Amino acid sequence: MRPALTPTSRWSLLLRGAVIAWMLLLVVLPLVALAIHGLRSGVPFFWAAITEPQAKDAVALTLWTALLISLINAVLGTATAWLITRYRFRGRRLLATLIDLPLAIPTLVTGIMLVVLFGPMSPLGAWFEGHGIYVAFHSPIIVLALGFVTLPFSVRMVQPVLADMDRAEEEAAASLGASRLVTFLRIIWPSIGPAVLGGALQTFARAMAEFGSIVVVSGNVPHETLTAPVYIYGQVESGDSHGAAAVALALVTLSLLVTLFSKLMVRWGVRRHA
């Protein structure tokens, strides 16, 4: 005979069922619907939609700007996490709070802030343009917008790893005459490396999906400053939902792969650090 369910086990089954149903509704069903719609006309149409010149240029711009800001955040995010974790200074708590601020600000507001700061009518923007540097409505401001919205990812990925590290090995290496660079490469980097890479991958996935700030700051010029998310929005607005779904499916697939790899890197880092 099967044992009777206790109130605790019944509650556990109910909770699991509710969570699974909620995840199906929010995540799985929309992904399945997108896949069906994007592939409804067959693989040849899907391939033609994502390799159409305007779509291809939009995807290429999205990928290289996401890759660039991932590399920048990997370096500066790690440096920021190091500063917050290893040093005590006035304003440290304020800096730690500011790091999370991009998560609380609507991305449209981010775009407006950057245009106000770097737009051609602003003093700073006019100064840059006077020296032949065009920021607003060009690719540099896309990178700045992506840097703002993805700032917390690298910092918050590396910071707890640094905080949990035992500094005894670093002190022993220093007492034996090892330089700071050697200590970092031999002792610190093996511990934080997976976290740095995981943060960079999360930054890349988030940057590929950014829409709100980009649609404000980039100018959305086809083949120049039109990113893939904005291109998808334009296709939907023009009535080409199939083409939009095809490009969206390509981006979602790449994002899922990057996110999965990021999770694997984090788990590997936790096992090595344990």
ZIDAPE-V677025 format. One record per residue. N is the residue number from 1. RES is the residue in three letters. SS is DSSP state (A for helix, B for strand, O for the rest). BURIAL is # if it has 24 or more other ideal C-beta (glycine too) atoms within 12 Angstrom, else .. Layout:
N/RES/SS/BURIAL, N/RES/SS/BURIAL
This chain:
1/MET/O/., 2/ARG/O/., 3/PRO/O/., 4/ALA/O/., 5/LEU/O/., 6/THR/O/., 7/PRO/A/., 8/THR/A/., 9/SER/A/., 10/ARG/A/., 11/TRP/A/., 12/SER/A/., 13/LEU/A/., 14/LEU/A/., 15/LEU/A/., 16/ARG/A/., 17/GLY/A/., 18/ALA/A/., 19/VAL/A/., 20/ILE/A/., 21/ALA/A/., 22/TRP/A/., 23/MET/A/., 24/LEU/A/., 25/LEU/A/., 26/LEU/A/., 27/VAL/A/., 28/VAL/A/., 29/LEU/A/., 30/PRO/A/., 31/LEU/A/., 32/VAL/A/., 33/ALA/A/., 34/LEU/A/#, 35/ALA/A/., 36/ILE/A/., 37/HIS/A/#, 38/GLY/A/#, 39/LEU/O/#, 40/ARG/O/., 41/SER/O/., 42/GLY/O/., 43/VAL/A/., 44/PRO/A/., 45/PHE/A/., 46/PHE/A/#, 47/TRP/A/., 48/ALA/A/., 49/ALA/A/#, 50/ILE/A/#, 51/THR/A/., 52/GLU/O/#, 53/PRO/A/., 54/GLN/A/#, 55/ALA/A/#, 56/LYS/A/., 57/ASP/A/#, 58/ALA/A/#, 59/VAL/A/#, 60/ALA/A/#, 61/LEU/A/#, 62/THR/A/#, 63/LEU/A/#, 64/TRP/A/., 65/THR/A/#, 66/ALA/A/#, 67/LEU/A/#, 68/LEU/A/#, 69/ILE/A/#, 70/SER/A/#, 71/LEU/A/#, 72/ILE/A/#, 73/ASN/A/#, 74/ALA/A/#, 75/VAL/A/., 76/LEU/A/#, 77/GLY/A/#, 78/THR/A/#, 79/ALA/A/., 80/THR/A/#, 81/ALA/A/#, 82/TRP/A/#, 83/LEU/A/., 84/ILE/A/#, 85/THR/A/#, 86/ARG/A/., 87/TYR/O/., 88/ARG/O/., 89/PHE/O/., 90/ARG/O/., 91/GLY/O/., 92/ARG/A/., 93/ARG/A/., 94/LEU/A/., 95/LEU/A/., 96/ALA/A/., 97/THR/A/., 98/LEU/A/., 99/ILE/A/#, 100/ASP/A/., 101/LEU/A/., 102/PRO/A/#, 103/LEU/A/., 104/ALA/A/., 105/ILE/O/., 106/PRO/O/., 107/THR/A/#, 108/LEU/A/., 109/VAL/A/., 110/THR/A/#, 111/GLY/A/#, 112/ILE/A/., 113/MET/A/#, 114/LEU/A/#, 115/VAL/A/#, 116/VAL/A/., 117/LEU/A/#, 118/PHE/A/#, 119/GLY/O/#, 120/PRO/O/., 121/MET/O/., 122/SER/O/., 123/PRO/A/., 124/LEU/A/., 125/GLY/A/#, 126/ALA/A/., 127/TRP/A/., 128/PHE/A/., 129/GLU/A/., 130/GLY/A/., 131/HIS/O/., 132/GLY/O/., 133/ILE/O/., 134/TYR/O/., 135/VAL/O/#, 136/ALA/O/#, 137/PHE/O/#, 138/HIS/O/#, 139/SER/A/#, 140/PRO/A/#, 141/ILE/A/#, 142/ILE/A/#, 143/VAL/A/#, 144/LEU/A/#, 145/ALA/A/#, 146/LEU/A/#, 147/GLY/A/#, 148/PHE/A/#, 149/VAL/A/#, 150/THR/A/#, 151/LEU/A/#, 152/PRO/A/#, 153/PHE/A/#, 154/SER/A/#, 155/VAL/A/#, 156/ARG/A/#, 157/MET/A/#, 158/VAL/A/#, 159/GLN/A/#, 160/PRO/A/., 161/VAL/A/#, 162/LEU/A/#, 163/ALA/A/., 164/ASP/A/., 165/MET/O/#, 166/ASP/O/., 167/ARG/O/., 168/ALA/A/., 169/GLU/A/., 170/GLU/A/#, 171/GLU/A/., 172/ALA/A/., 173/ALA/A/., 174/ALA/A/., 175/SER/A/., 176/LEU/O/., 177/GLY/O/., 178/ALA/O/., 179/SER/O/., 180/ARG/A/., 181/LEU/A/., 182/VAL/A/., 183/THR/A/#, 184/PHE/A/#, 185/LEU/A/., 186/ARG/A/., 187/ILE/A/#, 188/ILE/A/#, 189/TRP/A/#, 190/PRO/A/., 191/SER/A/#, 192/ILE/A/#, 193/GLY/A/#, 194/PRO/A/#, 195/ALA/A/#, 196/VAL/A/#, 197/LEU/A/#, 198/GLY/A/#, 199/GLY/A/#, 200/ALA/A/#, 201/LEU/A/#, 202/GLN/A/#, 203/THR/A/#, 204/PHE/A/#, 205/ALA/A/#, 206/ARG/A/#, 207/ALA/A/#, 208/MET/A/#, 209/ALA/A/#, 210/GLU/O/#, 211/PHE/O/#, 212/GLY/O/#, 213/SER/O/#, 214/ILE/A/#, 215/VAL/A/#, 216/VAL/A/#, 217/VAL/A/#, 218/SER/O/#, 219/GLY/O/#, 220/ASN/O/#, 221/VAL/O/., 222/PRO/O/., 223/HIS/O/., 224/GLU/O/., 225/THR/O/#, 226/LEU/O/#, 227/THR/O/#, 228/ALA/A/#, 229/PRO/A/#, 230/VAL/A/#, 231/TYR/A/#, 232/ILE/A/#, 233/TYR/A/#, 234/GLY/A/#, 235/GLN/A/#, 236/VAL/A/., 237/GLU/A/., 238/SER/O/., 239/GLY/O/., 240/ASP/O/#, 241/SER/A/., 242/HIS/A/#, 243/GLY/A/#, 244/ALA/A/#, 245/ALA/A/#, 246/ALA/A/#, 247/VAL/A/#, 248/ALA/A/#, 249/LEU/A/#, 250/ALA/A/#, 251/LEU/A/#, 252/VAL/A/#, 253/THR/A/., 254/LEU/A/#, 255/SER/A/#, 256/LEU/A/., 257/LEU/A/., 258/VAL/A/#, 259/THR/A/#, 260/LEU/A/., 261/PHE/A/., 262/SER/A/#, 263/LYS/A/., 264/LEU/A/., 265/MET/A/#, 266/VAL/A/#, 267/ARG/A/., 268/TRP/A/., 269/GLY/A/#, 270/VAL/A/., 271/ARG/A/., 272/ARG/A/., 273/HIS/A/., 274/ALA/O/.
